[in-house]
Amino acid sequence: MSRITTLVLSIAFSLSSAPLVRADDGDILRVYMNHARVLKLDRPVAKVIVGNSAVADATVADPKTIVLTGRSFGTTNLVLLDKDGTAIADERVLVSIDEGNTVRMFRQTDRSILSCTPNCEQHSDLKANSSRP
């Protein structure tokens, strides 16, 4: 392995534990891309609305349990309504990548993100180019 590649990998691994977004802005539901998060509710839900289903998806497991799944990077919102149409919740949802298991490789203006669990491989959903932040 070349010295430059070794240096890039060392820096990437040392920065991989830093959070993608620091939120001091109140309640936000965070979920990793291609992972699910279970939400337990105090009362039964009758309707689930996701602002952008390309970013996140929500499934009703039972009347008091919602499974939130991250589909792609970004933010959206999740609205839960009871049988009378009253809002139980209206929460922001942030879908991000699990930074602890990734390495970013830069080649001039191209960027690749490798998923390293345990071997580093380029995942089709994690491909990026210079036009994405």
C-alpha positions in Angstrom: 0.0 0.0 0.0 1.4 3.4 -0.9 2.2 5.9 1.9 -0.5 8.4 0.7 -3.2 5.6 0.7 -2.0 4.6 4.2 -2.2 8.3 5.4 -5.7 8.8 3.9 -6.9 5.6 5.6 -5.4 6.6 8.9 -7.1 10.0 8.8 -10.4 8.5 7.7 -10.4 5.9 10.6 -9.5 8.6 13.1 -12.3 10.8 12.0 -14.9 8.1 11.5 -16.1 8.3 15.1 -17.1 12.0 14.7 -20.9 12.5 14.4 -22.3 13.3 11.0 -24.5 16.1 12.4 -24.5 17.7 15.8 -28.0 18.5 16.8 -28.7 21.0 19.6 -32.0 21.8 17.9 -34.3 19.7 20.0 -36.0 16.4 19.2 -34.9 14.6 16.0 -35.3 11.0 15.2 -32.0 9.6 13.9 -31.7 6.4 11.9 -28.9 5.0 9.8 -29.4 4.2 6.1 -30.6 0.6 5.6 -31.2 0.2 9.4 -34.4 0.1 11.3 -35.4 1.8 14.6 -38.3 0.7 16.8 -40.6 3.5 18.2 -42.8 2.6 21.1 -45.9 4.9 21.5 -48.1 5.7 24.6 -51.3 5.3 22.6 -52.5 3.5 19.5 -51.7 5.0 16.1 -54.2 4.8 13.2 -52.3 6.6 10.4 -48.6 7.0 9.7 -47.4 9.7 7.2 -43.8 10.1 6.1 -43.0 13.3 4.3 -40.5 11.8 1.9 -40.7 8.0 1.5 -37.5 8.0 -0.5 -35.6 9.1 2.7 -37.4 7.0 5.3 -40.2 4.4 5.6 -42.4 3.6 8.5 -44.3 0.4 9.2 -46.9 -0.3 11.8 -45.8 -3.4 13.7 -48.7 -3.2 16.1 -51.0 -0.2 17.2 -48.3 1.1 19.6 -45.1 0.1 17.7 -43.7 1.8 14.6 -40.6 0.6 12.7 -38.7 3.4 11.1 -36.3 2.5 8.3 -33.7 4.7 6.8 -33.8 4.5 3.0 -31.4 7.2 1.8 -29.5 10.2 3.1 -31.5 13.2 4.1 -34.2 14.6 6.3 -37.9 14.2 6.3 -40.7 14.2 8.9 -42.9 11.5 10.5 -46.5 12.3 11.4 -48.5 9.9 13.6 -52.3 10.3 13.9 -54.8 8.6 16.2 -58.2 7.3 15.1 -59.7 10.8 15.5 -57.1 12.3 13.3 -55.4 14.0 16.2 -51.6 14.3 15.9 -49.7 12.0 18.3 -46.4 13.1 17.0 -44.8 15.2 14.2 -41.1 14.6 14.4 -38.1 15.4 12.1 -36.2 12.4 10.9 -32.5 12.4 9.9 -31.2 9.5 7.9 -27.4 9.3 7.9 -24.6 6.8 7.3 -23.0 4.8 10.1 -19.7 6.7 10.1 -18.1 4.2 12.5 -17.9 1.6 9.7 -17.0 3.7 6.7 -13.9 5.0 4.9 -14.0 7.8 2.3 -11.6 7.6 -0.6 -10.9 10.7 -2.7 -9.4 10.6 -6.2 -9.2 14.1 -7.6 -12.9 15.1 -7.8 -14.4 11.7 -7.3 -15.3 10.4 -3.9 -16.1 6.8 -2.9 -17.5 5.6 0.4 -16.5 2.2 1.5 -18.4 0.2 4.0 -16.0 -1.7 6.3 -17.9 -4.4 8.2 -15.3 -6.0 8.6 -13.8 -5.9 5.1 -13.9 -2.6 3.1 -16.2 -2.9 0.1 -17.9 -0.2 -2.0 -21.6 -0.5 -1.5 -23.9 0.6 -4.4 -26.0 2.8 -2.1 -22.9 4.5 -0.8 -21.4 5.7 -4.1 -20.9 9.4 -4.3 -19.4 11.9 -6.7 -18.1 15.4 -6.5 -21.6 16.9 -6.9 -22.8 15.5 -3.5 -21.6 17.0 -0.2 
